[in-house]
Amino acid sequence: MHFFPSRNITGYMAKLFIICSFAVLTMLVLILMTLDLLGESGKILAVPGNDQGDVLHYVSMRAPQIIARFLPFSALLGTLIAFAGLSQNSEVVAMKAAGLSAHQILAPMFAASLGVALISFVFNDAVVAPNTARLKVWQAAEYGTVAPNSDARNNVWVREGNDLINAGNVVGSGDDTVLENVRIYLRANGGLRQVVTATQARYIGDAWQLENAKSFDVATTTETKPSNLIIGRGITPDRFNYIKVDGDSLAFLPLMRAIDDLKAAGRRTDNLEGILWHKLSGPLSTLLMPLLGAVAAFGLARSGALFLRAVIGMALGFTYFVADNFALAMGNLGAYPPWIAAWGPFLLFFLIGETVLVRTEE
C-alpha cells in the first residue's frame, strides 16, 4: 500500500541515481566543452587584446548552456548505469522478492528526478538565460569589444487593423518615443491603397505627428506633401518596444511579459509560446528518464539480455529527444500549436513508458 519502499532503500536508490546522473553530466560537460573550445578558442584569441581570460570568460557563459541541454540525457544514462548495476548484482530481484512492485522500485528515482527538474528550472532561469543573452551579444561582436547598450531599436513593424507601420529606428521610450524613417502602408479590400513616408513621427498624446511627410496614392499614382499629418490614433508607444524577442535569452516570467507585449502589438507569438512552455517541459523531461530506462532494470542478469535491455532503454530515450526537437521545430513553423509542441512528446513518451512497464512487469 506504500508507494515508497523502506527509508533505507529509498535513500539508496535516490543517491545512486543522483550520483550516476551527475557523474555522467560532469563527463559530458568536460568532453563537449573541450570540443567546443577547439573551434571557438582560435576565434576568441584572434581578436587583438583577447587573452586566456577571455577564453575562460567564454567557458563561464557556454558551460551553463551545455549543462542545461544535456542534463536530461545525463539522467537517462545515469538511470541505465544504475539499473545495470542493480540488475547485475540481483538487487532488483531481491527487492521484487521482498514484495516491491516495479513502480515502488522506481519511486525513489522519480522523487530524485523531480528534485533535479526543479533545480534545472531555477538554474535555467537564473544562470542559463542571462549567460545566453551575454554570449549572443559577444558573438555578434565577433568576440570583440561589446558596444554599450543603446535604447535604439531598428526595423520595427506594428499592425493596426489592415494597415502596417514600419519604423526604421525607434528612439526613446514612453511619451518621448520618436520614430525615424517611417513608412505607413494603408490597405483596403486586401490591396495596397496608399503609402505614406516621413522622416520622423512624434507622439503627441493619443496619435503620431509626421514630419516631412509624403503621400503616394496607388490608384492615381500621384504624390502629395501634406503638412501636419497625424496618424495612428490609439497606437501607444509601448507597441514599438520590441523588435525581436529571443526566448532562449529570457527567463520564464520576463518571456511571459514579452509575449503579452507582442500580442498587444498585434504580432505572432506562437514560436515564443512554444519556447515558454518548453521551459517547463524541458526540465520535467528528467522525470521520464527513470521510466524510459526501467526496461534495463528488470529481468535476470544471467539471461544474457542485460546489454540488449540497456540498448532498448537508450533507444527509447534517444527517440524522445528526437521527437522533442522535431515538435519544437514544427511549433516554430506554426504546424503545431505551442502547447502540443512543448508537451506532446512528454505526454506521449510518458504513456509509452507506462505501457511498457505495466505490460511487462505489473
N, C-alpha and C positions, 0 to 999 in steps of 0.2 A: 504493500500500500504506500510505501515511501518512495518518492521519485528519486531521491539521492540515496546512495548506499551509505555505509558507515562513514563516520568522520575521517577515519584513517584512510580509507580507500578514496574518498572524495578529495582529500588533500593530496594524496599520492598521484592520482590521475591528473588533477589540475596542474600540479607542479611539473609533472612530466611533460604535459602539453606545452606549457609556457616555456620551459627550458629548451625543448626541441625547436619550437617555433622561432624563438628569438636567437637561438644559435644559428639556424638556417638563415634568418634575416641578416645577422651580422656578416655571415659568409657572403651572401649575395650582394650586400651593400659594398663590401670591400672589393669584390671582384668587378662589379659593374661600375663603381666609381673609378677604379683603376683604368678600365677600358674607356670610360668616358674622357678621362684626363688625357689619354693617348691622342685623342683628336682635338681637344679643346685647349690643352696647355700651350701648344705651339701658337695658337691664335692669340692667347692672352699675352704671352711673353713677346710676341712680335710687335706689340704696341709699345712705342717708346715711353719709358718711365715705369712700365709694369715690371714687377719682380715676383719673387716667390710668395710674398704676402698676398698678392692679387690672386695667385693660384689657390691659396688656402681660403681666400675670400669666396672664390667660385665654389670650392668644395662645400663651404658652410651654407651656400644657397642651393646647391644642386643635390646634396645628400638628402635633405628632407623630402624632395620630390621622389627620389628612388625609394626611400623608406615607405612613403605613403603608397606608392604604386605596387610594391612587391610584398607588403605586409600580408594581404590575403593569400598570396601564393606561398609565402613562408609558413602561414598557418596550415595550408594543405600539406606541404612537405613535412612539417613538424608532426602533423597528425599521422601521416603514413609511417614515419620513422618510429613514433611512439607505439603505434599499434603493431608494427612489425616486431618490435622488441617484446611487447606483451604477448603476442601470439607465439613467437619463437620460444619463450620461456613458459608457455602454457598457463600464463596468469589469467588470460581471458577464460580459458576452460575452467580454471579454479573458481573464478567469480561466477560463471554460469552454473557450476555445480553447487555453489552456495545459495542458489536461488535467484540471482540477479537477472533481470531481463536485459535485452540489448539496449533499450532506452535508458535503463538505470546505469549501465556501464558507461554510456556516452554522456550522461547528465553532468558529471563534473567538468568535462571538456566543453559542453555547451555554456556552463556558467563562466568558465575561464575565458572562452572566446567572446562572450558578451562584455566582460570587463575589458578585453583587448579592443573590442569595437568602440567602446566609449572613449578609451584612451586615444584611439586612432582619430575619432571625430574631433576631439579637443586639439590634438596635435595638428590635424589638417587646418583647423580654423586659426589657431594661434601661431603656428610656425610655417606650415607649407604655403598657405595663401600669400602672406606678406613677402616671403622669400621668393616666391614665383614672380610676383609683381616686380620686385627689385631686379631679379635676374633678367627678365624680359627687357627692362629698360636698359640694363647694361649691355645686353646682347644687341639691342637696336643701335647702340652707340659703338658697336664693334669692339667692345671691351676697352673703349677709351674713356675719356672724361665725360661724365654724365652731365648734361646741361641742367641748370637749375630749373625747378618746376615753374611752369607758366600757366596762367589761367586761360590762355587762348585755346580754342577748340576749332578744328578745321573740318570743312565739308560736312556740315550738319544739315540733315533733312527733317522737316516736320510736315505732317499731313494734316490738313484741316478740311474735312468733308471730301470733295473731289479735287481740291486744289493742293498743290505742293509748293513748299517754300524751301529754298536752298540758300544757306549762308556759307560763303567761302571761309569766313572767320567769325568766331563769336568771342568777344572780349568782355570781361567784367561779369558781374552777377547781380541778381535782383533787379531793382529798377534802373540800375546803372548799366545794364546789358546793352551792348552795341553790336549790331550785325553789320559785317562788311561784305562787299561783293555779293549783293543779294539778287536772287532770281526768283520770281513768283510765276508759277505755271497755273493759269486759270483754265479749268476744263469744264466742258458741258456736253452731255449726251455721249459720254465715252470718248470725246475727241478734244484736242487742244484748241482753246478759243482765243487766248491772249497770253503774251509773255511780257512781264514787267521786270525791268532791271533797275538797280540803283547802287550807288557807291556805298551808301550806309543806310541803316534803319535804326532809329532810336525809339525806345519805349516811352510812351507819354501817358501812362496810367492805365489805359484799357485797350490800346492799339499801338501800331508802329507807324512812325512818320518817316517817309523815304526822302532821301536827299539825292539830287541829280537823277531823278527818275526818268526812265524812258519806257514807253508802252508800245508793243508791237501787236497789231491786230492780225490774226492769222487769216481771217476771211477776206479782208480788204487789202492785206499786205502793206498796210500803212503804219508809219511810226510817228508817235507824238511824244511831246515832252511836257507832261502835266506838272504843275507846281503844287507843293504842299499835299502830295498824295499820301493818304492814310490807308493802311491795310491791316488785316489780321486782328480785327476786334475780337476780344476774348482769348487770344493766344497769349499766355503768360510767359515770362522769360524762362521759368524753370523747364519749359518744354525744349529748350535749346541746351540743356545741361549736359546731356550725354551724347557723344558721337558713337562710341563703341564700348561695350562693356565686356571685359574679359572675365568670364565666370570662374576660371581657374585661379585668378589673382585676387578674388574677393572671398571673404568668409561668408558663412551661411546668412546671417542677418543683413549685412551690407548688400549682398547679392539680392536678397528678397526685396530690400528697399529700392535697389536699382531697377529691378523688374517692374515694380509698381510705377516708378517714374517713367520708364519707357512705355508702359501701357498707356499712361496718361498722355504721352506724346504721340500716341497712335502708331507705335512701331511693333513689329512682331517680336515675340519673346519666347517662342516655342523651344529653341535650342537652349536658351538660358534657363528655362524652367526645367528642362531635362537635366542640365548640369546641377541645378539646385537640388532636385530630388536625389540625384546620384551622390550628392554629398552626404546623404543619409544611407542610401542603399549600399554605397561602396564600402564604408566601414562595417556595416552589418553583414557583408558577404563573408566575414570571418566566421559567422555563426554556421554557415553552410559547410565549412571545411571538415569539421568532425563527422558530419552526416555523410558527405560525399566520400570521405576517406574511410568510413566504417567498414567498407567491404574488405579491407585488409585486416580487420581485427578478428573476424570470426572464421571458424574452420580450424581443423587440426593442422599444426605445423608439419607433422610428419606426412601429411598428404602430398607434400611436394608442390602445392599450388600457392604458397605464400607469395612468391615473386609475381605470379600471374595476378593474384588479387591486388597486390600493391600497384601493378601497372593499370589495372581496371580503375582503381580509385584515382590514380593520377590522371587517367584519360577523362574521367568524369569532371575533375577539377579544371583541366585544360579546356574542356568543351564549354564549361560555364564561363570562363574568361573570354573565350572567343564569342560566345553568344552575347555577353555583356557589352563588349566593344562594338559588335555588329548592331545591337539595339540602339546604342548611343549614336552611332553613325546614321542610322535610319531616323532617329529623332532629330538630329541636326538638319537632315534633308527635308524634314516635315512629313515623312512617310508614316511615322509612329507618333501618337500623342505623347507628350512629355512623361506622364506617369507610367505609361507602358514601357517606354524606352528605359526608364530608370528601374522600375520594379518588376517588369515582365520576366527577365531572366532569373531574378532572385526567387520569385514565386514558382516558376517552372521547375527549377532545379531543386527547390525545397520539396516539391511534390515528387519529383523523380527519386530523390534520396530517401524520402519516407516510404515510397512504394517498394524500392529495392530492399530496405531494411525490414519492413513488415512482411513482405512475401518470403524473404529468405530466413529471417531469424525470429519473427514474432508469430 
